[in-house]
Amino acid sequence: MFEKRRLDDDRLVAVALLRMDREAYPRTAVLRELSHEKRVERRGARPGVDLRFYAAPSEAGQGDPLPPTDGLEDLGFWMPCIGMRRPALHRNSPSPGRGAGVWHPFAVQTTATRRAGRLLGRIEWSRSVAQMFFVSLLALGTTIGVPMSSSIQVVNLRCEFLENPLSVEDPSPRLSWNVESSTRGARQSAYRIIVSSSRERAESGAGDLWDSGKVSSDNTISIRYAGNPLPRLSSAFWRVKAWDQKGQESDWSSVAQFRTGFRHESDWRGEWIRDEQIAPSGQPPHNGFHTELASSPGAEKWVTLDLGKPQRISEIRLHPARPFDWIRDEPGFLFPVRFVLEAADASDFSKRTLLHDATAEDFEAPNSARRFTFSPVTARFVRLRVTKLRERDPGNFGFALAEMQALDPEGAVVSKSCEVTASDSIESNSWSKQRLVDGDLTSHRAKDRGPLPATYFRRGFELNGKVKEAYLHSTALGVYEPRLNGSRIGNSLLAPEWTDYSTRVQVQTWDVTPLVREGNNVLGFEVGDGWYCGRIGMAQSLGTTGLPREVYGRQHAVRAMLEVRFADGREAWIGTDGSWRTTTQGPIRASDILDGEVYDANFEMPGWDAPGFDDRSWGSAHIAERISANTVPQVNEPISVVERIPAVSVQRLDDGAVLVDFGQNIAGVLEARLRGSKGVRVTIRHGEAIADDGSLYTANLRGAAQMDTVIFGDSKELTFRPKFTYHGFRYASIEGLDYTPSASDFVALVQASSSPETADFECSNPLLNKLWDNILRTQRANLQSVPTDCPQRDERLGWMGDILAYGQTAVFRMDLAAFFDKWFQDVRDAQADDGRYPDFAPHPFGKNRSFTGAPAWGDAGVFVPWIAYQNYGDVGFLADHFESARRWVDWIRSKNSDFVWRNGRHNDYNDWLNGDTLIAPGWPRTGATIPNEVFATAFFAESCRLVAEMARALGREKEASDYAGLYQQIRSKFAQEFINEDGVVKGDTQAGYAIALDFDLVPPELRDKAVENLRRSVAAYGDHLSTGFHSTHRMMIQLSKLGMHELACKLATQTTFPGWGYSLENGATSIWERWDGYVKGRGFQDPGMNSLNHWAFGAIGEWMMRCLVGINPVDDSPGWKRFVIRPMPGGGISSCRGSYQSVRGKIECSWVVSPEGLAVSVTVPANTTAELALPATFGDVVLESGRDPASALGVKPLGKRADEHRFELESGTYSFTVRER
């Protein structure tokens, strides 16, 4: 049954397993704990190790494990007894399995184990004791062959990256799980999946929908369902078992669930509905028509109206422009000086009729419209031909009009909205050819109608019978909250979240079984403006209408379907249609993502969402027409409240306002308990900082009001929490209270996409610990269904460049597989027809028009999907995205035949907010900016390389070869054009060296020189950073990799300006957008762009995990199947620990530096392997658990290379020490 193996130092270590009667010992019970406190000097023995004995029931299996012991092997419910030296094992009863005998230990040599022996001798065993084994501890190098269950268990089941999703669109969804074990070398050798139509069938092991059978594979990621076709809107229950490396079969996992969603538009049993009142639209800005500028007044220009068919006309009216955005108020702006009016039947005007000639003398610029009448003529085309242009400013000439009209003899305008052609024109939000005939006769700013009141929808219905299950499928144009029988459904915020509503809108599915009831029910919805109707950052300047809101539409709408299944098998469906009731007379009088919410308690409607409410004053819903967006299931975790932060202080300011401090900069809303009398108006303004005069600092919000308003009704107390907005703030300034509230009246609700957190970090340097916390908080603030740039000002767009820089840190901090699955579709939706990626996604302002094609911003469309594939191991990311990514590279190539990205760089942001943007005494204003073509070409090369890698991962070898060849051409050209024989990268900047080295663009023969130039460039700034968004984290990683880790640690921890430490010393609780967001003595930076909650410079989190903790992914092993652990002590940091919950399990590394050397503890999750690299600077003696690693289970020495001791580790937990001899 077993064998004894003696270690090389004559030790044998044993484990006791007691199988006992379940009635006598009903659950696993600790009998006694003994500690060996005496220090044992001989080699390999470990002092201070706890000794525990456990009793386990005879039926115990993997469902009743004993607690694992850190650093030792866990054999299900076997526990180690460490410290025995040469125990003699005596059998005084029949062999195990052949009677009621038991094995006893004797001759135990240490104090602790002698006490253990006496303890065992005192235990009175009943005849039900089946057997007792002594098993050598595998983790210390010995084995005994005994019957055992599998060393692994299956946990963390996920479908489409989510736990128990309720609406899966893919007919072959991806199934994933983890295997866990504390046994070294544990891995999955095979698996079996069953998918069942009921939980009961799954629990019984019957896979009536799919039974994969035993599949020989170690894969646990994104295995496609391959069973019977799954009906739409149906539930499936699944579980997994696995076989370990020894072929031992695990128990079944717990049962997980997923539901299928809509497959086709015809699956819907609900219509888009809206309120009966059409919401008034705003009026876009209007200047009119403006030619391009000429250098002389004699350059002839023209504009032609195509009336569509021959029309009888007798008058032309020219309305002068008076642009609202010109540097001065100028009536008659660029009115033609000399001109003729002509008509013709053909567009070439080969035969034309002269209507009016004004070429004899200069025409004065008029203040009002000029009318030109003539005898009626019949013509299709009317042309204004200008022979003398008016001067706009010295040397620039052109003509402009607010409107041009052609009228018939009855005075009717026949030219409105006709087609316009021109010699040339300026096309912008306020100037265009079509604005010449849009019926708007004057120049004016945008006329915004403001936010809308919330729209309320309700429908009563009756259910006759006991309900088995009920699911609600719903979505909205706007943001909404669903309600059923007086209760809120779910915890999602700002659903359906932001997508390109002209392309797709997400549908949420809710299990509402607990909320429905037999008899009368009411389903209701509140809908606010959100991204659909409300303000979107930069819309006024970039949008096609020039309005700050209604980018996608102006009218709230909702679509829903409730499916009910009764216990007797019947079904009922309640969908949105014309029978619903609606109103806009509820308490939310206005709501806007950027500006805030207005709540008037005088409009409250108690019980509106429950049976018994009188809705006769409400109107009937109307079917909303012309809504073209596809409805698709939501694939990402919802936005929800992820943390509640109580106020830390409240003070009343001299102006009477109450200032509330939450001690932490966040994105979310304020929940406040307030008191006031009827009609009292309370305003709550939000900001990130306090101004020098002690008031709330709001200058950096730009045009975002970030203000909520509460108006009291009959109740003198209320708790206010806005529903359809969010703010970036640490402080709130409250006006309108006639009392001083207490801090307990206020809670800040942190809201974010609720992706699970996945990493821990702690080290001996408190500044770095705080920096790590700030990184997480900043990430939360900028995960609002899209990866935004900031949560406070009037922007909040899904800027691509920011997430490119921050991508790996983001993945370390949270599980973003589902989040990216949603956002990558946003990116593809926003890609221009010619292949250009947008600067931000979603892109609501015309993807083919502007804010596209920028280096490092557009490249995020390649980089970030690759990061997702590398970390989550799902080739589906690449399969979905490859064609899109290659189109981006092809577009750059089409503009730059010589492999240098010189053309088509569009906004050319460069290495954003680098050292040249800093304003501080003594700080250089030049020398940090990498030349644009160097920056752009480097990203062109790396995108090309990644596209080649994508193709290779997809098995598309022809494309892989083509793009790899193109990459080599770009790489060669980069070196030829931008790196000289001294290893100087053009521009001689920190950024240039960091990016060129990180992208491997420096030829091998010049690499050492480039590294030295990097060191010199840092020294030139007094050992401070001059880098921007894209080069900072790359430089930190390269410094550590290239032998300058001490310098990297100095940059990370110093508190002098500029750096992370400087911001922390100045009170930062999140990552600043600028290195100099605030400077002592100078104050805040330019408020036009100075977010104090911006994640780009938080990309140092990648350096902290890779270089300090030492956890590194491997390029050729996606999904952390194999990885590298390379801890790098230094910089005065004496200890560090961290972990990352990878897609395959939790990876851990901790290290401590002491006078004796370096101690490193590592955990490699089951089913993975790791390469461990330990710094040889601490010595040449390396031990694992106190012994030679060559004799340790799961350890394969790889030798010493480049001042590192290298080992290959199988799964398990290991303790290494490195010291001098």
Secondary structure, DSSP 8 states (H G I E B T S, - for coil): -------TTS---EEEEEEE-TTTS-S-EEEEEEE--S---STT--TT-EEEEEEEETT--TTS-----TTS--BTTBEEE----S-EEEE-S--TTSSS--EEEE---SHHHHHHHHHHHH----TT---EEEEE-GGGT---------S-EEEEEEETTBSS-S-B--SS-EEEEEEE-SSTT--EEEEEEEEESSHHHHHTT--SSEE---B-----S-EE--SS---TT-EEEEEEEEEETT--B------EEEEB---SGGG-----EE-SS-----B--B-BEE---BSSTT--EEEEEEEEEEEEEEEEEEE-B--TTSSS--TTBT--SEEEEEEESSTT-SSEEEEEEE-SS-----SS-EEEEEEEEEEEEEEEEEEE-EEEETTEEE-EESEEEEE-TTS-B--TT-EEEES----SSSB-SGGGSSS--S-B--B-------EEEEEEEEE-S-EEEEEEEEEEESEEEEEETTEE-SS--SBT----TTTEEEEEEEE-TTT--SEEEEEEEEEE-HHHHS--TTHHHHSSS--SS-SS-SS-EEEEEEEEEETTS-EEEEE-STT-EEES-SSEEEEETTTEEEEEGGG--TTTTSTT---TTSEE-EE------EEEE--S--EEEEEEEE--EEEE-TTS-EEEEEEEEEEEEEEEEEE--TT-EEEEEEESEE-TTSSEE-GGGTT---EEEEE--S-SEEEE--SS--EEEEEEEEES-SS---GGGEEEEEEEE---B-EEEEES-HHHHHHHHHHHHHHHHTBSSSB-S-SSSS----BHHHHHHHHHHHHHHB--HHHHHHHHHHHHHH--TTS--BSBSS-TT-TTTSSB--TTTTTHHHHHHHHHHHHH--THHHHHHHHHHHHHHHHHHHH-TTSS--S--TT---STT-GGG---TT--SSS----HHHHHHHHHHHHHHHHHHHHHHTT-HHHHHHHHHHHHHHHHHHHHHHB-TT--BTT--HHHHHHHHHTT-S-HHHHHHHHHHHHHHHHTTTS-----TTTHHHHHHHHHHTT-HHHHHHHHH--SSSSHHHHHHTT-SS--SSTTSEETTTEE--GGG--SS--GGGGHHHHIIIIII-EEE-TTSGGGTEEEE----BTTB-EEEEEEEETTEEEEEEEEEETTEEEEEEEE-TT-EEEEEEEGGG-SEEEETTB-GGGSTTEEEEEEETTEEEEEE-SEEEEEEEE--
